[in-house]
Amino acid sequence: MPPAVSRETKPTTPADPVRPEDVDLSVRLGPLELANPVMTASGTAGLGLEMEPFYDLSVAGAIVVKTITKKPRKGNPMPRLSETPSGLLNSIGLPNKGIDAFVAKTLPRLAGKARCLVVNIAGGCSDEFAELAERLDGLPGIDALELNISCPNVEDGNLPFARDPEIVRGLVKSVVDVTDLPIITKLSPNVTDVASIAQAAKDAGAHAVSLINTVLGMSVDWRTGKPGLGTVIGGLSGPAVKPIALRMCLEVKRAVDIPIVGIGGIVSVDDALEFLTVGATAVQIGTAHYKTPDVVARVVGELRERLASAGRRSVQEQIASLKAP
Ligand SMILES: Cc1cc2nc3c(=O)[nH]c(=O)nc-3n(C[C@H](O)[C@H](O)[C@H](O)COP(=O)(O)O)c2cc1C
Protein backbone atom coordinates (compact mmCIF):
# COMPACT_ATOMS: atom_id res chain seq x y z
CA MET A 1 0.00 0.00 0.00
CA PRO A 2 1.43 3.40 -0.93
CA PRO A 3 2.18 5.66 2.05
CA ALA A 4 -0.54 8.14 2.81
CA VAL A 5 0.41 11.65 1.72
CA SER A 6 -1.05 14.39 3.84
CA ARG A 7 -2.08 17.71 2.32
CA GLU A 8 0.86 19.43 4.04
CA THR A 9 3.57 17.04 2.85
CA LYS A 10 2.31 16.54 -0.67
CA PRO A 11 5.27 17.25 -2.94
CA THR A 12 4.87 20.43 -4.94
CA THR A 13 5.81 20.62 -8.60
CA PRO A 14 9.18 22.37 -8.84
CA ALA A 15 8.95 25.72 -10.66
CA ASP A 16 9.45 25.28 -14.37
CA PRO A 17 13.03 26.08 -15.32
CA VAL A 18 13.32 29.40 -17.11
CA ARG A 19 14.30 29.07 -20.75
CA PRO A 20 16.92 31.62 -21.88
CA GLU A 21 14.79 32.63 -24.87
CA ASP A 22 11.96 33.56 -22.49
CA VAL A 23 14.02 36.03 -20.44
CA ASP A 24 12.92 39.62 -20.98
CA LEU A 25 16.01 41.81 -21.38
CA SER A 26 14.23 45.11 -21.98
CA VAL A 27 14.77 48.03 -19.61
CA ARG A 28 13.79 51.69 -19.42
CA LEU A 29 15.86 54.71 -18.52
CA GLY A 30 13.02 57.13 -17.96
CA PRO A 31 11.56 57.70 -21.42
CA LEU A 32 14.35 55.79 -23.13
CA GLU A 33 13.52 52.18 -23.95
CA LEU A 34 16.38 49.74 -24.41
CA ALA A 35 16.05 46.25 -25.89
CA ASN A 36 18.75 45.14 -23.46
CA PRO A 37 20.78 46.86 -20.74
CA VAL A 38 24.25 46.67 -22.33
CA MET A 39 25.72 49.85 -23.82
CA THR A 40 29.14 50.94 -25.04
CA ALA A 41 30.94 53.51 -22.86
CA SER A 42 31.83 56.82 -24.46
CA GLY A 43 35.33 57.15 -25.89
CA THR A 44 36.06 53.45 -25.99
CA ALA A 45 34.08 52.45 -29.06
CA GLY A 46 34.91 55.45 -31.24
CA LEU A 47 31.94 56.92 -33.06
CA GLY A 48 30.27 53.52 -33.15
CA LEU A 49 31.07 52.79 -36.80
CA GLU A 50 34.53 51.53 -35.79
CA MET A 51 32.82 48.59 -34.05
CA GLU A 52 31.03 47.37 -37.18
CA PRO A 53 33.74 44.85 -38.15
CA PHE A 54 33.24 43.16 -34.77
CA TYR A 55 29.47 43.00 -34.35
CA ASP A 56 26.17 44.26 -35.66
CA LEU A 57 25.63 47.57 -33.83
CA SER A 58 21.94 46.79 -33.38
CA VAL A 59 22.89 44.03 -30.91
CA ALA A 60 23.88 46.59 -28.27
CA GLY A 61 21.24 48.04 -25.97
CA ALA A 62 22.71 51.39 -26.99
CA ILE A 63 25.77 52.75 -28.71
CA VAL A 64 27.26 55.78 -26.96
CA VAL A 65 29.56 57.82 -29.18
CA LYS A 66 32.73 59.45 -27.91
CA THR A 67 32.45 62.97 -26.59
CA ILE A 68 31.58 65.58 -29.20
CA THR A 69 32.51 69.22 -28.58
CA LYS A 70 31.55 72.46 -30.30
CA LYS A 71 34.91 73.05 -31.96
CA PRO A 72 37.31 70.40 -33.26
CA ARG A 73 39.89 69.32 -30.65
CA LYS A 74 43.30 67.82 -31.23
CA GLY A 75 43.50 66.15 -27.83
CA ASN A 76 46.29 65.96 -25.27
CA PRO A 77 50.06 65.49 -25.73
CA MET A 78 51.41 61.92 -26.01
CA PRO A 79 51.65 59.52 -24.31
CA ARG A 80 47.90 59.34 -23.77
CA LEU A 81 47.65 55.81 -22.43
CA SER A 82 49.56 54.06 -19.67
CA GLU A 83 48.82 50.49 -18.64
CA THR A 84 48.82 49.63 -14.94
CA PRO A 85 48.53 46.12 -13.45
CA SER A 86 44.73 46.08 -13.26
CA GLY A 87 43.58 49.18 -15.05
CA LEU A 88 44.29 51.64 -17.82
CA LEU A 89 45.31 55.26 -17.33
CA ASN A 90 44.28 57.65 -20.05
CA SER A 91 44.50 61.30 -20.82
CA ILE A 92 43.14 61.49 -24.32
CA GLY A 93 41.76 65.04 -24.13
CA LEU A 94 38.54 64.49 -26.08
CA PRO A 95 39.97 64.68 -29.63
CA ASN A 96 37.11 64.99 -32.13
CA LYS A 97 36.20 66.85 -35.29
CA GLY A 98 33.54 68.99 -33.63
CA ILE A 99 29.75 69.08 -33.86
CA ASP A 100 29.57 70.32 -37.47
CA ALA A 101 31.55 67.38 -38.78
CA PHE A 102 29.61 64.96 -36.57
CA VAL A 103 26.26 66.18 -37.86
CA ALA A 104 27.32 66.45 -41.49
CA LYS A 105 29.47 63.37 -41.90
CA THR A 106 29.16 60.85 -39.08
CA LEU A 107 25.51 60.98 -38.12
CA PRO A 108 24.13 60.18 -41.59
CA ARG A 109 26.30 57.04 -41.68
CA LEU A 110 25.46 56.06 -38.12
CA ALA A 111 21.74 56.80 -37.97
CA GLY A 112 19.59 53.67 -38.01
CA LYS A 113 22.46 51.27 -37.37
CA ALA A 114 22.16 51.21 -33.58
CA ARG A 115 18.89 50.25 -31.85
CA CYS A 116 19.52 53.27 -29.66
CA LEU A 117 22.10 55.98 -30.30
CA VAL A 118 23.33 58.16 -27.45
CA VAL A 119 25.48 61.18 -28.25
CA ASN A 120 27.88 62.21 -25.50
CA ILE A 121 28.60 65.94 -25.41
CA ALA A 122 30.91 68.29 -23.50
CA GLY A 123 31.26 72.05 -23.39
CA GLY A 124 33.46 74.59 -21.63
CA CYS A 125 30.45 76.29 -20.01
CA SER A 126 26.73 75.57 -19.48
CA ASP A 127 25.78 77.64 -22.51
CA GLU A 128 28.00 75.54 -24.72
CA PHE A 129 26.37 72.31 -23.46
CA ALA A 130 22.98 73.88 -24.24
CA GLU A 131 24.13 74.99 -27.68
CA LEU A 132 25.26 71.45 -28.50
CA ALA A 133 22.01 69.95 -27.19
CA GLU A 134 19.90 72.40 -29.20
CA ARG A 135 21.84 71.56 -32.32
CA LEU A 136 21.30 67.80 -31.87
CA ASP A 137 17.66 68.08 -30.80
CA GLY A 138 15.31 66.51 -33.33
CA LEU A 139 18.02 65.16 -35.63
CA PRO A 140 17.03 61.76 -37.02
CA GLY A 141 18.87 58.84 -35.49
CA ILE A 142 19.66 60.36 -32.10
CA ASP A 143 17.80 58.82 -29.17
CA ALA A 144 19.40 60.50 -26.15
CA LEU A 145 22.22 62.72 -24.97
CA GLU A 146 24.82 61.92 -22.34
CA LEU A 147 26.46 64.90 -20.65
CA ASN A 148 30.15 64.45 -19.93
CA ILE A 149 30.43 66.78 -16.96
CA SER A 150 33.92 65.59 -16.00
CA CYS A 151 35.39 68.12 -18.41
CA PRO A 152 36.85 71.44 -17.21
CA ASN A 153 34.56 74.42 -16.65
CA VAL A 154 36.33 77.47 -18.11
CA GLU A 155 34.14 79.77 -15.99
CA ASP A 156 35.21 78.04 -12.78
CA GLY A 157 39.02 77.95 -12.93
CA ASN A 158 38.95 74.92 -15.24
CA LEU A 159 37.71 72.71 -12.41
CA PRO A 160 35.36 69.95 -13.58
CA PHE A 161 31.63 70.76 -13.62
CA ALA A 162 30.99 67.41 -11.97
CA ARG A 163 32.30 68.39 -8.53
CA ASP A 164 29.67 70.99 -7.61
CA PRO A 165 25.93 70.24 -7.21
CA GLU A 166 24.89 73.85 -7.93
CA ILE A 167 26.92 73.98 -11.12
CA VAL A 168 25.57 70.59 -12.21
CA ARG A 169 22.00 71.75 -11.52
CA GLY A 170 22.48 74.84 -13.69
CA LEU A 171 24.17 72.90 -16.47
CA VAL A 172 21.56 70.15 -16.67
CA LYS A 173 18.71 72.67 -16.54
CA SER A 174 20.21 74.68 -19.39
CA VAL A 175 20.26 71.47 -21.49
CA VAL A 176 16.81 70.21 -20.49
CA ASP A 177 15.34 73.61 -21.39
CA VAL A 178 16.39 73.34 -25.03
CA THR A 179 15.81 69.71 -25.95
CA ASP A 180 13.18 66.99 -25.72
CA LEU A 181 15.83 64.27 -25.91
CA PRO A 182 16.26 62.09 -22.81
CA ILE A 183 19.25 63.31 -20.81
CA ILE A 184 21.75 61.02 -19.09
CA THR A 185 24.16 62.92 -16.86
CA LYS A 186 27.51 61.14 -16.56
CA LEU A 187 28.98 61.53 -13.10
CA SER A 188 32.59 61.69 -12.00
CA PRO A 189 33.94 59.51 -9.18
CA ASN A 190 36.33 62.30 -8.19
CA VAL A 191 33.92 63.85 -5.71
CA THR A 192 33.21 63.36 -2.02
CA ASP A 193 29.44 62.95 -2.20
CA VAL A 194 28.31 61.51 -5.52
CA ALA A 195 24.68 61.20 -4.37
CA SER A 196 24.39 64.98 -3.94
CA ILE A 197 25.54 65.43 -7.54
CA ALA A 198 23.04 62.82 -8.76
CA GLN A 199 20.30 64.58 -6.80
CA ALA A 200 21.21 67.89 -8.42
CA ALA A 201 21.05 66.29 -11.87
CA LYS A 202 17.67 64.79 -11.09
CA ASP A 203 16.27 68.04 -9.67
CA ALA A 204 17.29 69.81 -12.87
CA GLY A 205 15.43 67.29 -15.01
CA ALA A 206 17.97 64.60 -15.97
CA HIS A 207 16.24 61.32 -16.85
CA ALA A 208 19.13 59.09 -15.75
CA VAL A 209 22.66 59.25 -14.40
CA SER A 210 25.59 57.18 -15.62
CA LEU A 211 28.59 56.50 -13.41
CA ILE A 212 31.49 56.35 -13.16
CA ASN A 213 33.83 58.26 -15.43
CA THR A 214 37.54 57.60 -14.80
CA VAL A 215 39.23 57.88 -11.40
CA LEU A 216 42.09 60.40 -11.18
CA GLY A 217 45.47 58.70 -11.10
CA MET A 218 49.03 58.68 -12.40
CA SER A 219 51.93 56.38 -13.10
CA VAL A 220 55.68 57.00 -13.03
CA ASP A 221 58.91 55.26 -14.03
CA TRP A 222 61.07 55.71 -10.94
CA ARG A 223 64.31 55.16 -12.90
CA THR A 224 63.78 57.95 -15.37
CA GLY A 225 61.41 59.97 -13.22
CA LYS A 226 59.08 60.21 -16.23
CA PRO A 227 55.32 60.04 -15.75
CA GLY A 228 53.39 57.53 -17.84
CA LEU A 229 51.09 60.21 -19.29
CA GLY A 230 51.93 63.39 -21.17
CA THR A 231 49.62 65.34 -18.85
CA VAL A 232 51.09 63.52 -15.77
CA ILE A 233 47.65 63.01 -14.18
CA GLY A 234 44.89 61.18 -16.02
CA GLY A 235 41.96 58.85 -15.47
CA LEU A 236 42.03 55.22 -14.38
CA SER A 237 39.55 52.72 -15.81
CA GLY A 238 39.18 48.94 -16.12
CA PRO A 239 38.86 46.20 -13.47
CA ALA A 240 40.71 48.24 -10.83
CA VAL A 241 37.83 50.70 -10.59
CA LYS A 242 34.92 48.25 -10.42
CA PRO A 243 34.61 48.18 -6.62
CA ILE A 244 34.63 51.99 -6.54
CA ALA A 245 31.98 52.13 -9.25
CA LEU A 246 29.77 49.56 -7.52
CA ARG A 247 30.00 51.49 -4.26
CA MET A 248 29.09 54.76 -5.94
CA CYS A 249 26.14 53.21 -7.82
CA LEU A 250 24.86 51.89 -4.51
CA GLU A 251 25.25 55.29 -2.85
CA VAL A 252 23.20 56.90 -5.62
CA LYS A 253 20.60 54.10 -5.57
CA ARG A 254 20.08 54.50 -1.84
CA ALA A 255 19.74 58.28 -1.96
CA VAL A 256 18.15 59.29 -5.26
CA ASP A 257 15.17 57.96 -7.22
CA ILE A 258 16.64 58.07 -10.71
CA PRO A 259 17.62 55.31 -13.19
CA ILE A 260 21.33 54.47 -13.00
CA VAL A 261 23.66 53.31 -15.75
CA GLY A 262 26.57 51.51 -14.08
CA ILE A 263 30.04 51.89 -15.59
CA GLY A 264 33.51 50.84 -14.47
CA GLY A 265 35.62 47.77 -15.01
CA ILE A 266 32.98 45.57 -16.63
CA VAL A 267 34.65 42.82 -18.66
CA SER A 268 32.11 40.00 -18.37
CA VAL A 269 28.42 39.25 -18.03
CA ASP A 270 28.95 38.57 -14.32
CA ASP A 271 30.44 42.05 -13.85
CA ALA A 272 27.42 43.52 -15.61
CA LEU A 273 25.05 41.56 -13.36
CA GLU A 274 26.84 42.87 -10.27
CA PHE A 275 25.97 46.43 -11.30
CA LEU A 276 22.35 45.46 -11.89
CA THR A 277 22.27 43.81 -8.46
CA VAL A 278 23.32 47.01 -6.69
CA GLY A 279 20.64 48.96 -8.52
CA ALA A 280 21.81 49.93 -11.99
CA THR A 281 19.15 49.59 -14.69
CA ALA A 282 21.73 49.35 -17.48
CA VAL A 283 25.50 49.20 -17.87
CA GLN A 284 28.21 50.57 -20.13
CA ILE A 285 31.37 48.74 -21.11
CA GLY A 286 34.55 50.71 -21.85
CA THR A 287 38.15 49.60 -21.40
CA ALA A 288 37.28 45.93 -22.04
CA HIS A 289 36.91 46.87 -25.74
CA TYR A 290 40.70 47.09 -26.05
CA LYS A 291 41.13 43.40 -25.27
CA THR A 292 37.81 42.09 -26.59
CA PRO A 293 36.35 44.39 -29.26
CA ASP A 294 33.09 42.41 -29.43
CA VAL A 295 32.67 42.40 -25.63
CA VAL A 296 29.28 44.13 -25.80
CA ALA A 297 27.85 41.50 -28.18
CA ARG A 298 29.30 38.71 -26.01
CA VAL A 299 27.78 40.10 -22.82
CA VAL A 300 24.39 40.60 -24.49
CA GLY A 301 24.59 37.03 -25.82
CA GLU A 302 25.33 35.55 -22.39
CA LEU A 303 22.90 37.64 -20.38
CA ARG A 304 19.74 35.62 -21.10
CA GLU A 305 21.39 32.34 -20.25
CA ARG A 306 22.94 33.66 -17.04
CA LEU A 307 19.65 35.14 -15.83
CA ALA A 308 17.72 32.00 -16.79
CA SER A 309 20.18 29.82 -14.88
CA ALA A 310 19.40 31.87 -11.76
CA GLY A 311 15.66 31.50 -12.34
CA ARG A 312 15.09 35.10 -13.38
CA ARG A 313 12.44 35.74 -16.03
CA SER A 314 13.53 39.30 -16.66
CA VAL A 315 16.44 41.67 -16.12
CA GLN A 316 14.05 43.62 -13.95
CA GLU A 317 14.04 40.81 -11.36
CA GLN A 318 17.81 41.23 -10.97
CA ILE A 319 17.85 45.00 -10.59
CA ALA A 320 18.41 46.17 -7.01
CA SER A 321 18.29 42.60 -5.69
CA LEU A 322 21.17 43.31 -3.29
CA LYS A 323 20.69 41.60 0.04
CA ALA A 324 22.12 44.12 2.46
CA PRO A 325 20.96 46.02 5.51
C1 LIG B 1 40.58 55.61 -23.68
C2 LIG B 1 39.37 56.15 -23.00
C3 LIG B 1 38.69 57.23 -23.54
C4 LIG B 1 37.54 57.73 -22.91
N1 LIG B 1 36.89 58.78 -23.47
C5 LIG B 1 35.74 59.24 -22.90
C6 LIG B 1 34.99 60.26 -23.54
O1 LIG B 1 35.30 60.73 -24.64
N2 LIG B 1 33.87 60.72 -22.90
C7 LIG B 1 33.44 60.19 -21.70
O2 LIG B 1 32.40 60.62 -21.19
N3 LIG B 1 34.12 59.17 -21.11
C8 LIG B 1 35.26 58.70 -21.68
N4 LIG B 1 35.93 57.66 -21.09
C9 LIG B 1 35.42 57.07 -19.83
C10 LIG B 1 34.62 55.80 -20.11
O3 LIG B 1 33.47 56.06 -20.89
C11 LIG B 1 34.19 55.11 -18.80
O4 LIG B 1 33.37 56.00 -18.07
C12 LIG B 1 35.37 54.71 -17.92
O5 LIG B 1 36.45 54.28 -18.71
C13 LIG B 1 35.02 53.59 -16.93
O6 LIG B 1 34.55 52.44 -17.58
P1 LIG B 1 35.51 51.18 -17.96
O7 LIG B 1 36.26 50.81 -16.72
O8 LIG B 1 34.59 50.13 -18.46
O9 LIG B 1 36.43 51.67 -19.04
C14 LIG B 1 37.09 57.14 -21.71
C15 LIG B 1 37.77 56.03 -21.19
C16 LIG B 1 38.88 55.54 -21.81
C17 LIG B 1 39.58 54.35 -21.21
Ligand as a Chemical Component Dictionary entry (heavy atoms), coordinates in Angstrom:
data_LIG
# 
_chem_comp.id                   LIG 
_chem_comp.type                 NON-POLYMER 
_chem_comp.pdbx_formal_charge   0 
_chem_comp.three_letter_code    LIG 
# 
loop_
_chem_comp_atom.comp_id 
_chem_comp_atom.atom_id 
_chem_comp_atom.alt_atom_id 
_chem_comp_atom.type_symbol 
_chem_comp_atom.charge 
_chem_comp_atom.model_Cartn_x 
_chem_comp_atom.model_Cartn_y 
_chem_comp_atom.model_Cartn_z 
_chem_comp_atom.pdbx_ordinal 
LIG C1  C1  C 0 40.578 55.614 -23.684 1  
LIG C2  C2  C 0 39.366 56.148 -23.002 2  
LIG C3  C3  C 0 38.686 57.231 -23.539 3  
LIG C4  C4  C 0 37.540 57.725 -22.911 4  
LIG N1  N1  N 0 36.887 58.781 -23.475 5  
LIG C5  C5  C 0 35.740 59.243 -22.904 6  
LIG C6  C6  C 0 34.990 60.259 -23.541 7  
LIG O1  O1  O 0 35.305 60.734 -24.641 8  
LIG N2  N2  N 0 33.873 60.719 -22.899 9  
LIG C7  C7  C 0 33.438 60.187 -21.704 10 
LIG O2  O2  O 0 32.403 60.620 -21.188 11 
LIG N3  N3  N 0 34.124 59.174 -21.108 12 
LIG C8  C8  C 0 35.257 58.701 -21.676 13 
LIG N4  N4  N 0 35.935 57.661 -21.094 14 
LIG C9  C9  C 0 35.422 57.069 -19.828 15 
LIG C10 C10 C 0 34.616 55.798 -20.111 16 
LIG O3  O3  O 0 33.473 56.065 -20.891 17 
LIG C11 C11 C 0 34.192 55.107 -18.800 18 
LIG O4  O4  O 0 33.371 55.995 -18.069 19 
LIG C12 C12 C 0 35.372 54.709 -17.919 20 
LIG O5  O5  O 0 36.454 54.279 -18.711 21 
LIG C13 C13 C 0 35.023 53.593 -16.925 22 
LIG O6  O6  O 0 34.555 52.438 -17.576 23 
LIG P1  P1  P 0 35.508 51.182 -17.963 24 
LIG O7  O7  O 0 36.264 50.808 -16.724 25 
LIG O8  O8  O 0 34.586 50.128 -18.462 26 
LIG O9  O9  O 0 36.433 51.672 -19.035 27 
LIG C14 C14 C 0 37.086 57.143 -21.710 28 
LIG C15 C15 C 0 37.770 56.034 -21.186 29 
LIG C16 C16 C 0 38.882 55.537 -21.809 30 
LIG C17 C17 C 0 39.580 54.347 -21.215 31 
# 
loop_
_chem_comp_bond.comp_id 
_chem_comp_bond.atom_id_1 
_chem_comp_bond.atom_id_2 
_chem_comp_bond.value_order 
_chem_comp_bond.pdbx_ordinal 
LIG C1  C2  SING 1  
LIG C2  C3  SING 2  
LIG C2  C16 DOUB 3  
LIG C3  C4  DOUB 4  
LIG C4  N1  SING 5  
LIG C4  C14 SING 6  
LIG N1  C5  DOUB 7  
LIG C5  C6  SING 8  
LIG C5  C8  SING 9  
LIG C6  O1  DOUB 10 
LIG C6  N2  SING 11 
LIG N2  C7  SING 12 
LIG C7  O2  DOUB 13 
LIG C7  N3  SING 14 
LIG N3  C8  DOUB 15 
LIG C8  N4  SING 16 
LIG N4  C9  SING 17 
LIG N4  C14 SING 18 
LIG C9  C10 SING 19 
LIG C10 O3  SING 20 
LIG C10 C11 SING 21 
LIG C11 O4  SING 22 
LIG C11 C12 SING 23 
LIG C12 O5  SING 24 
LIG C12 C13 SING 25 
LIG C13 O6  SING 26 
LIG O6  P1  SING 27 
LIG P1  O7  DOUB 28 
LIG P1  O8  SING 29 
LIG P1  O9  SING 30 
LIG C14 C15 DOUB 31 
LIG C15 C16 SING 32 
LIG C16 C17 SING 33 
# 
